[in-house]
Amino acid sequence: MKAPWKFAAPRSNDAEVSVVEVQGISGRPARAPYGGSLSKSHLLRMRVLLWAFLVAFGAIGGRLIWLQVDPGKKLSEESNSHIGQIELRVPRGDIRDCRGSLLATDRQVPSLWADPRFIDNPYTAALQLSARLSLDEDHMSRRLSKRDAKGHLKKFVWVKRWLSDDELARVEELRRRVGPGLALKNEAVRFYPEGELGAHLLGFANREGLGCEGVERAFDKYLRSVPGRQKSRVDAKRNILASLTLEYVEPEGGDTVILTIDKAIQHSLGRELDEALLRTDSPRAMGVVMDPRTGAILALACRPAFDPNRYSDFSPEQYGNRALVDVFEPGSAFKVVTASAALEHGLVALDTLIDCEGGSFNPYGHRIGDYHKMDIEPFSVCYAQSSNIAMIKVAAMLGPARLERWVHRFGFGEKASADFLAESRGIVRPLESWTRYSMGAVPIGQEVSVTILQLARAYSVIANGGYLIRPYVVERATNRDGDTIYQHRAGVPERVLSAATVSTMKELSHQVVLEGTGRPASIPEYRVGGKTGTGQVARPDGKGYYKDKYTAVFAGFAPVADPWVCAVIVLHEPGIREHWGSHCCGPVFQAVVREALIRLGCPEEPVDESAPVREDVDTIAAYLGLTPEDPVDLLDGLELLPRHHAAEGAPVLPCFTGLTMRQVKSKLMTLGLNWDFQGAGRVVLQDPPAQTLLSEVTLCRLVFSNKRLKTEEGWRGNAL
C-alpha cells in the first residue's frame, strides 16, 4: 500500500528521487510540492505577512468606525448637504357651534418678503414699497440693507405680513418694478367668518397662533397646533425623499372644539341687544340664554361688540368678556332667593297676608318705598308687584343667618362655570360683615353684586325642578381623526329646593309676567315666568348710590310647565326716563326667547293675554344717608300684619317671652299651632305678638337667645 503525501521529486544528476514529508504551518506534516523542506525563514515570513494583513484590515475597520463616530467637519458638512428637514404644520383647530356651523378657523393669507441679494437699489425699492404699502421709508431701507455677522446681505427679510386684497394687487406691480428680490409666502391667520357674532365668547387668537381671550384661550391646549418635523435624504433639487426618511415627528394639536352655542340664537340675542341700546340710550348691554336642564349656554353676548378679525383695532376693555367679569346689584331680580327660602321653610304661603304699609317703610334706619303703594295684600300679589316692603318683612322671618345661607345655596359668591378662565365670584359679604342696614338691603338685591351667569344659574334652579347646575359652553373636542378627546361631564347636581317650592315659585314667576311688573316679556305662544329688577348703581367710594344711574334686569324662563330656556337680559345705565327692567329688558327677552323656543322645536303652551298692564317701577329706594349712630328699632313694624287685639273672651296667642324651648313646645302643641324658631336659650321675640287672635295665627315665629335687647318695654334678649 502506497503511503499518502508522497510524490516523485525531479531527478538530478547527483541524487536519487526521495520522498519528503513537509511540516505544515498548522504543525501537521505536509509534503513539499516540489520536494525538499520549508525552511523556518519561510514560515516566519508567512506569519509576518498574515499578521500584516490582519493589522491593515483592523486599521481600515477602525478608521471606518471612527469616521462614523466623528467624521470631521468637512465630511459632516458634505453629508448634511444631502439631508433636508421640513416643518410639518397643521392648522389651528376649528371652533364650531352645536349644529356644526363654522365660527373660527385658519386661512392662508399672503405675506411679502424680500431677498436683498437680488435687489439692485435698496433705497429705490424702499421708496416704492413705502409709497404703495404705507410703510416707513427709512425703516424699510435699513431692512433691505441688513447684513449678517459675516457682512453678507441677508437672504430673507419680511416686508409686510398678512396682505389685504388691495395690497396684494399692488404687490404684483411692485414685483415687476423691483425685480426678483420680492416674493410671497402664505401664512396661517385666524379667521372668524361671522365677524362680531359671539366675539366676547369666542375671544381671539393672535398672529402667533396663541389664544388670548374667551374659548380661544380657555381651550388653547386643544386648539393650538404644535408643529412636527421630517428629516430625510434629498435629491439634487432639495426635494425630500420620503423613502429615505431619517426622523419623523408627527404634528400635534389642531383639534376641533364644538360649542353649545347655537349660531341662530346667538345672532338673535346680539341683534336685539343692539336695538335695545338705541331704544334706551344705554352705553352697555349683555345677555345670556341657556338650557336650564343641562347648563348648556345657547347664546352669550355683550354690547358694544368688536370684530376679532381686527382685534388690534380695539382696546382690551372692548374685547374683554364683561358678562363674566362685570358685577352689578341685581335689584328685585334677587327676590327669587328670599321668596324661595321663605316658602321652603314654610314661613309663608301664596295667600299669606302682608301689610305693605301704604308704600313707605323704615325698618332698619333707611326708608324703603314701593312704586305700587299697597296696604294688606297676599304674598302672591306682593311678589308679582315686586313689593320691597313685603320682601323685607318676609326676610325678617328668615333671619340673617338663614338668609345668608340661602344666598350661597343659590350659587352666589362662587364661580358659576368651569369653562372660563376669567370669571368673577361676585360680591357677597360674610355675615359678620353685615351692618344693621343689611337686612333691609340684601333681601331686595342690594349689598350683593352678581354676574349675569350667576343670575341665570339661580333662575335655572326654579326652571329645572330645584337643582343647582353648572353652566358650560364647550360640549366636546375631537382630533383630526374624528376621535373625541374631550367631553363635557356634568357632575351630580345639588338639590336646592323641593318640588313643592319649585311649583309655587313657577306660578309666582308666571304671575309676575301675566299681570305684574314683567308683562312686556310675555310671549303669546308660551307661558313665561320671571322677575324684573331695577337696581341703583353704587358709588365706587361706597358712600351710597347714584340718584340717576340704574341697572335694568329681566331674568326668566319658558315655558313654565317644562322650561326649555332660561335667559337673563341686563342693560346698564339706561338714559331714558323709563329705566325699569320691564321696559328696557322685557322686549329683548320676549323676542330672543320666542325665537329660541321655536328654533328648538319646543311645543307651544299658550298664555291668556287678557290681564291688565301694569307699570314696572320696582326701583329700590336709595339710602337716606343715616349714620351708624342713628337710633334704629330693629323690631319696628316687621310684623307681616298690624297687631290685632282680641275682643273680650276670644282665644288669643299667649306671651312666650322668657320661656324655654321645652315650655314653648308644650304650649304650642296644646294650641295646635305650627312654629318656626331661631337660636337657643329663652324666648326674646315672638311673631305674631301676644294677644293676637288665634284665628289669625298660621305660624308662630320665635327667637331664642341668652343676650338682651332693649325694647319699649325694657331690656330683653337680642337675637337680631
Secondary structure, 3 states (H helix, E strand, C coil): CCCCCCCCCCCCCCCCCCCCCEECCCCCEECCCCCCCCCHHHHHHHHHHHHHHHHHHHHHHHHHHHHHHCCCHHHHHHHHCCEEEEEECCCCCCEECCCCCEEEEEEEEEEEEECHHHCCCHHHHHHHHHHHHCCCHHHHHHHHCCECCCCCECCCEEEECCCCHHHHHHHHHHHHHHCCCEEEEEEEEEECCCCCCCHHHHCCECCCCCECCHHHHHCHHHHCEECEEEEEEECCCCCEEEEEEEEEECCEECCEEEECCCHHHHHHHHHHHHHHHHHHCCCEEEEEEECCCCCEEEEEEEECCCCHHHHHHCCHHHHCCHHHHCCECCHHHHHHHHHHHHHHCCCCCCCCEEECHHHEECCCCCCEECCCCCCEEEHHHHHHCCCHHHHHHHHHHHCHHHHHHHHHHCCCCCCCCCCCCCCCCCEECCHHHCCCCHHHCHHHCCCEEECHHHHHHHHHHHHCCCEECCCECEEEEECCCCCEEEECCCCCCEECCCHHHHHHHHHHHHHHHHHCCCHHHCECCECCEEEEEEEEEECCCCCCEEEEEEEEEEEEEECCCCCCEEEEEEEECCCCCCCCHHHHHHHHHHHHHHHHHHHHCCCCECCCCCCCCCCCCCCCCCCCCCCCCCCCCCCCCCCCCCCCCCCCCCCECCCCCCCEHHHHHHHHHHHCCEEEEEECCEEEEEECCCCCEHHHCCEEEEEEECCCEEECCEEECCCC
